Amino acid sequence: MSGGTRSLLTPDTDEARRLLEEELARPPYVEAQPGIVERLLAEVLRGLGRLLDGMGGLAPGPGTLVLALGAVLLVVVAVVLIRPRLNARGGKQEPAVFDDGATRSAAHHRARAASLAADRDWNGAVAEVLRAVIRSAEERLVVADQPGRTATEAAAQLGGVFPPLSTDVAWLADVFNETHYGSGTASEAVYRRAAALDARLSAERPTPSTGMTVPAAPR
């Protein structure tokens, strides 16, 4: 088989890298809120991109051709796994954390979480913990009262004023999203971790951000 014919059938490393970059730049990948599976696959794709960059300086030959074909195959597999999840999410708008429009205190949500946990309704208990976290931050004037705020928005805002706990807050938002409108199921361990995070946030002093004044701690 001639080199010209082979190039038409199998992409070289530059072509494989271009296909990978184009796929990751598609709006669904940019706009979708990634779950754990998507984040892991995205890391795999980024690793493939680095591999292809490293292969760019290698002389063409059977070895580089096999690696390029393997990279393209992995990209295809990753796309097949990710795209159905992105399409499923594309038709759903992330719901507001406080979806009934009522304003209740953080203490109310904590009591509600404890009651649901006693009934072993872990999904409901975790949702109430997140509501308590957000309401507590509003009561402390750490974040502004924002009707319609989503869990993802809340995590970004709280992570900005509680940097040491930003990863944990993002985790809680992910759990809320997966169990509130997805097919995820929380557990007692998840609830206890969420409740412990609520306690830590209540004791944590926020970091002032631009345009926001944090009240002085009571003496």
N, C-alpha and C positions, 0 to 999 in steps of 0.2 A: 504494500500500500504506500503510495507516495506521500511525501510530507504535506503537500497541499490538500490531499484528500483527508488526511488524518486531522488537520487543523480545522476542517469543516465539521468533523464529527465530535471532537473532544476539545474543550476550551483549555487554553494555556492558563498559567497562573494569573496573568493580568485580567483575563476575561473572567475567571472564577472570582477574583477579588471584586471586579466591577459588578457582577451579578449579586454578590453578597451585600455590597454597599447599597445597591439599588433596592434590594429587598428590605433591608433594615430602615431605609429612608421612607418607606411607604407610610402614609398617614395612620393606618391602624396601629403600627408599631409605636409611632410617636405619641399618638393621642390616648391609646388604651392604658388604663391603670394596670400595671403588671402584677400578676400573682406570683407565687413562689415558683411554679413550673416555668412561667414565661421568663422570670429573672434568670433561672438556671440555664435555660436554653439560650437566652441572650448572651450570657457569659460564654457559652460554648461557641456561639457565632463570632463573638469578638475575638476569642482565642483563635478561631480559624482565620480571621482577618489578619492577625499577627503572624500566623504561620505562613499565609500566602505572601505577606510582605517579605518575610525572611527567604522565601523561595524565589523571590524576584531576581536575586543576584546569582542564583545557581545556573549552571550551564544546562541547556535542555538535554533531556535524555529519558530513557525508560523510567528511571526512578522518579524524576520530577513529574513525569506524566501520570504515574500511578498516584502520587501524592495529590496532584491537582484533581484527578478524578475522584479520589476519596473525599477530598474537601467538598467538592460539588455535591457528592452523594449525601454527605452529612448536612449540608445546607438544605437540600431538598427534604430530607427527613425532618429537620427542625421546622421547616415551613409547614409541612403537613401536620405536625403536632400542634403548632402554635395557632395557625390560621383559624381552625374551627372555634377555638376558644375566643379569639379576637372577634370573629363574626358574631358569636353568641353574645358577647358583651356589647358589640356595636349597637344592637337594638335596644339596649337597656341604659337608662340614665341613672347614674348613681343617686340613690335617694338621700334626702336630708336626714340628719341624725334625729332631729326633733320633728317627726313627720305629722304630728297632730296639731301643731301650732300653739300648744299650751306652754306656759312658762312655769316650771316647777323648780324647787330648790335642789341643790346638790345633795342635801341631806335626804330629801324625798327619793331621789334616784338611788342613793346608796341603800336606803331601807327597802326599796323595791327590788334591788339586786339581791339583797340578802334573802328576801322572801322567795324569789324565784329560785335561788340556789337551794333553799330548803326543800323546794319541790323538785329539785334536780332538773330544772329547766335551764340548762347551762347557756344555751343560745340567748335566751331572754336576759339572763343574769349578766352576761358579758355586755350586751347592748346597753343595759342600764348603768353598768360601770362606766362605759364610754360617755354616756350622757352626764353622769356625775362628774367625770373629769372635765368635760367642757364647761358645764355649768359652774363648777368650782372656780375655774379660771376666769369666767365672766364675773363671778361674784368678787373675786380678788382684783378685778380690773386688769388682769394680765392680758386678756384678749377682749375685743369689743363684742357686744351682743350682735350676732349676725343671723337673722332668720334665714332658714334654708341652707345653712352650712352643712356640707357633706363631711363624712368621716375623713376623707383624703384632705380636704381643705383644713379641717381642724388639726390633723396631724402635722401638716406643714406649718401652721401658725404656732402650735404648741412647741413643735420642735425648734422653732426659731427663738423662742424665749426660754426653753429648757434644753439647751444643746446636749448636756450629758445624758438626757433621757430621750433624745429624738428618735433613736432606733427603736426603743421600746414603745413609744407612742405610735410610730409608723406600724409596728407589729399589731398593736391593738386595733388600729384603723383597718388593717388588712383582715383581721379576724372578724371585725364587725361587718365588713363588706361581704366576706365569704359566707357568713352565717345569716346575715340579715336579708340579702336578696340572692345569694348563691346557694349552692348545695352543701356548703361546709357545715360541720357539726362541732361545737365546742365540747369541752370536757370539764370535769371538776378542776383538773390541774390548770387548764387555761383560765378558768374563772379566778382561781386563787392567784395566779400570776397577774391577772388584770387588776384585781382588788389591791394587791401589793403595790402595783404601779400607781394606782390612785392615791394610796397613802404616801408614797414617795413624792409624787408631784405636789401633794398638799404641803409637804414639809420643805420642798425645794424652793429656794429663792430664785425668781426669774432673772434672766439676763436682759437688761434694757435693750430695746431695739430702736432703730431710727424712727422718730415720730411718735414714740410711745413713752409715757412717763410711768415708771413703776413706783407705786406708793412705798414710802419708807416702812421698814419692818417695825411693828409695834415694840415699844420699849417696856 
